[in-house]
Amino acid sequence: MSLQDDLKALVSATFSDLWEVQQTTSIPEPADLKLGANHAKDLETATVLYADLDGSTSMVDSMPWYFSAEVYKNYLRCAALIIRSETGIITAYDGDRIMAVFTGNGKNTHAVRAAFKISYAVECIINPALTKQYSTSDFIVKHVIGIDTSQLHAARTGVRGDSDIVWIGRAANYAAKLTSMPAQKIWITEDVYNRLNDFEKFTTTGELAWQASIWFAMNNQRIYSSDCAWTEV
């Protein structure tokens, strides 16, 4: 068979075959999912966090390659370690951003706390170290984080020897889209906000840590943003 015939057969089977869906409460690995069949894992509810560097294109265009590499490495490493410390599972590195999924009780609180801590790491660890090393540069690391919660399905895609998990559900899409909002902020959906403890809603001085706004691009939904950071990691 030609490659075209193979592609036609694959596409036809994927569109027509029934799905085998299994309930799960844990984050699946690629090996847990069938590659050559319509097989999915269903997380009844999960919270997705996307953390994204802002202005990375202009950084790459204007700064030495090694400078950009150091910023990438430091931001993604700090974010990954913080996410893990807050029980999140890292599911993807995509260029200059990281995706993580949180499950279980307190998943929204853990995700938001991770976001606050990542902001702390940017403001109080990464940028001071960058300024110390590159004292003649006025570059400042900026970032944006998006978080949403919803039912989530996981399926495996790719080819044998080179496959990955694709995440299907509102939380994955909305969290990613929220990172296109103005930088230096954490953006969460109303569903996430309504599930937070008061400790994550208010500052240490008792002021509301979040500002409500309307997401005009997504059917005028209410979303919340914060430029607060944790006081430590």
C-alpha positions as semicolon CSV with decimal commas, in nm:
position;residue;x (nm);y (nm);z (nm)
1;M;0,000;0,000;0,000
2;S;0,111;0,356;-0,069
3;L;0,145;0,620;0,201
4;Q;-0,174;0,780;0,072
5;D;-0,362;0,453;0,112
6;D;-0,225;0,412;0,465
7;L;-0,336;0,764;0,558
8;K;-0,684;0,713;0,416
9;A;-0,727;0,388;0,609
10;L;-0,600;0,544;0,932
11;V;-0,825;0,850;0,905
12;S;-1,131;0,643;0,815
13;A;-1,078;0,405;1,108
14;T;-1,026;0,688;1,356
15;F;-1,348;0,862;1,249
16;S;-1,560;0,545;1,239
17;D;-1,435;0,318;1,520
18;L;-1,609;0,323;1,858
19;W;-1,424;0,470;2,153
20;E;-1,315;0,268;2,453
21;V;-1,326;0,509;2,747
22;Q;-1,199;0,421;3,093
23;Q;-1,260;0,624;3,407
24;T;-0,950;0,725;3,603
25;T;-0,851;0,951;3,889
26;S;-0,479;0,954;3,806
27;I;-0,283;1,116;3,525
28;P;-0,217;0,851;3,257
29;E;0,118;0,782;3,097
30;P;0,142;0,727;2,720
31;A;0,188;0,353;2,784
32;D;-0,151;0,348;2,958
33;L;-0,325;0,437;2,632
34;K;-0,356;0,244;2,307
35;L;-0,192;0,418;2,013
36;G;-0,358;0,238;1,723
37;A;-0,715;0,250;1,853
38;N;-0,977;0,494;1,977
39;H;-0,891;0,461;2,345
40;A;-0,920;0,734;2,607
41;K;-0,896;0,791;2,980
42;D;-1,165;1,006;3,142
43;L;-1,075;1,231;3,434
44;E;-1,412;1,343;3,564
45;T;-1,260;1,667;3,683
46;A;-0,907;1,804;3,660
47;T;-0,735;2,141;3,676
48;V;-0,490;2,251;3,408
49;L;-0,214;2,510;3,452
50;Y;-0,019;2,667;3,167
51;A;0,283;2,884;3,256
52;D;0,424;3,081;2,965
53;L;0,716;3,318;2,919
54;D;0,605;3,650;2,775
55;G;0,807;3,827;2,507
56;S;1,026;3,529;2,425
57;T;1,021;3,604;2,051
58;S;1,164;3,952;2,098
59;M;1,413;3,810;2,349
60;V;1,541;3,558;2,096
61;D;1,559;3,827;1,828
62;S;1,751;4,076;2,040
63;M;1,960;3,877;2,289
64;P;2,245;3,624;2,249
65;W;2,126;3,265;2,208
66;Y;2,282;3,155;2,535
67;F;2,101;3,432;2,725
68;S;1,767;3,308;2,593
69;A;1,863;2,948;2,670
70;E;1,945;3,041;3,029
71;V;1,612;3,221;3,070
72;Y;1,422;2,923;2,923
73;K;1,604;2,674;3,143
74;N;1,564;2,873;3,463
75;Y;1,197;2,959;3,412
76;L;1,090;2,610;3,311
77;R;1,297;2,439;3,581
78;C;1,167;2,665;3,856
79;A;0,810;2,622;3,734
80;A;0,847;2,244;3,713
81;L;0,989;2,207;4,063
82;I;0,718;2,430;4,208
83;I;0,442;2,243;4,024
84;R;0,569;1,913;4,158
85;S;0,587;2,053;4,510
86;E;0,217;2,138;4,480
87;T;0,119;1,783;4,365
88;G;0,087;1,879;3,998
89;I;0,186;1,641;3,719
90;I;0,386;1,794;3,433
91;T;0,230;1,680;3,107
92;A;0,416;1,883;2,845
93;Y;0,693;2,130;2,772
94;D;0,598;2,334;2,466
95;G;0,874;2,573;2,366
96;D;0,871;2,845;2,630
97;R;0,580;2,712;2,834
98;I;0,488;2,424;3,059
99;M;0,158;2,241;3,105
100;A;0,055;2,063;3,423
101;V;-0,253;1,879;3,545
102;F;-0,377;1,872;3,904
103;T;-0,626;1,616;4,037
104;G;-0,775;1,518;4,370
105;N;-0,904;1,726;4,658
106;G;-0,775;2,080;4,658
107;K;-0,657;2,066;4,297
108;N;-0,761;2,426;4,227
109;T;-0,598;2,553;4,544
110;H;-0,278;2,364;4,462
111;A;-0,272;2,498;4,104
112;V;-0,324;2,859;4,213
113;R;-0,069;2,825;4,491
114;A;0,179;2,692;4,235
115;A;0,107;2,995;4,016
116;F;0,169;3,236;4,304
117;K;0,496;3,059;4,382
118;I;0,608;3,069;4,018
119;S;0,546;3,444;4,020
120;Y;0,755;3,468;4,336
121;A;1,036;3,273;4,168
122;V;1,031;3,508;3,869
123;E;1,029;3,826;4,080
124;C;1,253;3,726;4,369
125;I;1,486;3,456;4,234
126;I;1,520;3,463;3,854
127;N;1,519;3,838;3,783
128;P;1,760;3,930;4,067
129;A;2,001;3,657;3,954
130;L;1,972;3,775;3,593
131;T;2,044;4,136;3,691
132;K;2,345;4,028;3,894
133;Q;2,491;3,823;3,607
134;Y;2,403;4,069;3,328
135;S;2,433;4,404;3,505
136;T;2,440;4,607;3,183
137;S;2,114;4,458;3,053
138;D;1,772;4,600;3,134
139;F;1,595;4,278;3,033
140;I;1,327;4,157;3,276
141;V;1,170;3,812;3,266
142;K;0,793;3,837;3,231
143;H;0,539;3,560;3,228
144;V;0,168;3,479;3,235
145;I;-0,019;3,180;3,379
146;G;-0,362;3,043;3,286
147;I;-0,567;2,799;3,495
148;D;-0,903;2,629;3,435
149;T;-1,085;2,322;3,566
150;S;-1,322;2,082;3,388
151;Q;-1,372;1,724;3,279
152;L;-1,067;1,609;3,085
153;H;-1,003;1,321;2,846
154;A;-0,662;1,188;2,749
155;A;-0,584;1,005;2,425
156;R;-0,260;0,894;2,265
157;T;-0,151;1,027;1,928
158;G;0,151;1,005;1,701
159;V;0,329;0,702;1,559
160;R;0,497;0,405;1,718
161;G;0,822;0,515;1,879
162;D;0,720;0,881;1,869
163;S;0,389;0,940;2,044
164;D;0,243;1,160;2,314
165;I;-0,080;1,232;2,497
166;V;-0,334;1,481;2,366
167;W;-0,561;1,638;2,627
168;I;-0,923;1,704;2,531
169;G;-1,141;1,926;2,743
170;R;-1,222;2,286;2,819
171;A;-0,959;2,320;3,091
172;A;-0,673;2,238;2,854
173;N;-0,792;2,486;2,592
174;Y;-0,894;2,768;2,824
175;A;-0,579;2,751;3,036
176;A;-0,370;2,776;2,719
177;K;-0,578;3,064;2,580
178;L;-0,554;3,256;2,906
179;T;-0,177;3,281;2,859
180;S;-0,244;3,518;2,568
181;M;-0,382;3,771;2,817
182;P;-0,163;4,056;2,949
183;A;0,158;3,938;3,112
184;Q;0,278;3,950;3,471
185;K;-0,058;3,815;3,580
186;I;-0,221;3,490;3,680
187;W;-0,551;3,434;3,500
188;I;-0,815;3,189;3,623
189;T;-1,170;3,105;3,521
190;E;-1,468;3,164;3,747
191;D;-1,496;2,789;3,812
192;V;-1,145;2,789;3,957
193;Y;-1,204;3,107;4,159
194;N;-1,523;2,971;4,315
195;R;-1,337;2,665;4,441
196;L;-1,050;2,849;4,610
197;N;-1,002;2,877;4,983
198;D;-1,010;3,227;5,132
199;F;-0,636;3,195;5,190
200;E;-0,581;3,204;4,812
201;K;-0,841;3,478;4,757
202;F;-0,704;3,741;4,992
203;T;-0,364;3,897;5,057
204;T;-0,192;3,886;5,394
205;T;-0,336;4,233;5,463
206;G;-0,691;4,115;5,398
207;E;-0,733;4,272;5,055
208;L;-0,887;4,078;4,768
209;A;-0,603;3,933;4,560
210;W;-0,811;3,902;4,242
211;Q;-0,969;4,141;3,997
212;A;-1,276;4,030;3,802
213;S;-1,306;4,106;3,432
214;I;-1,497;3,990;3,125
215;W;-1,334;3,759;2,872
216;F;-1,488;3,908;2,560
217;A;-1,313;3,664;2,326
218;M;-1,480;3,368;2,498
219;N;-1,850;3,454;2,511
220;N;-1,813;3,724;2,776
221;Q;-1,721;3,482;3,052
222;R;-1,612;3,614;3,389
223;I;-1,244;3,557;3,465
224;Y;-1,013;3,671;3,741
225;S;-0,657;3,802;3,734
226;S;-0,395;3,859;4,001
227;D;-0,047;4,008;4,001
228;C;0,022;3,878;4,350
229;A;0,306;3,643;4,435
230;W;0,363;3,405;4,723
231;T;0,599;3,526;4,994
232;E;0,822;3,221;4,955
233;V;0,844;2,891;4,771
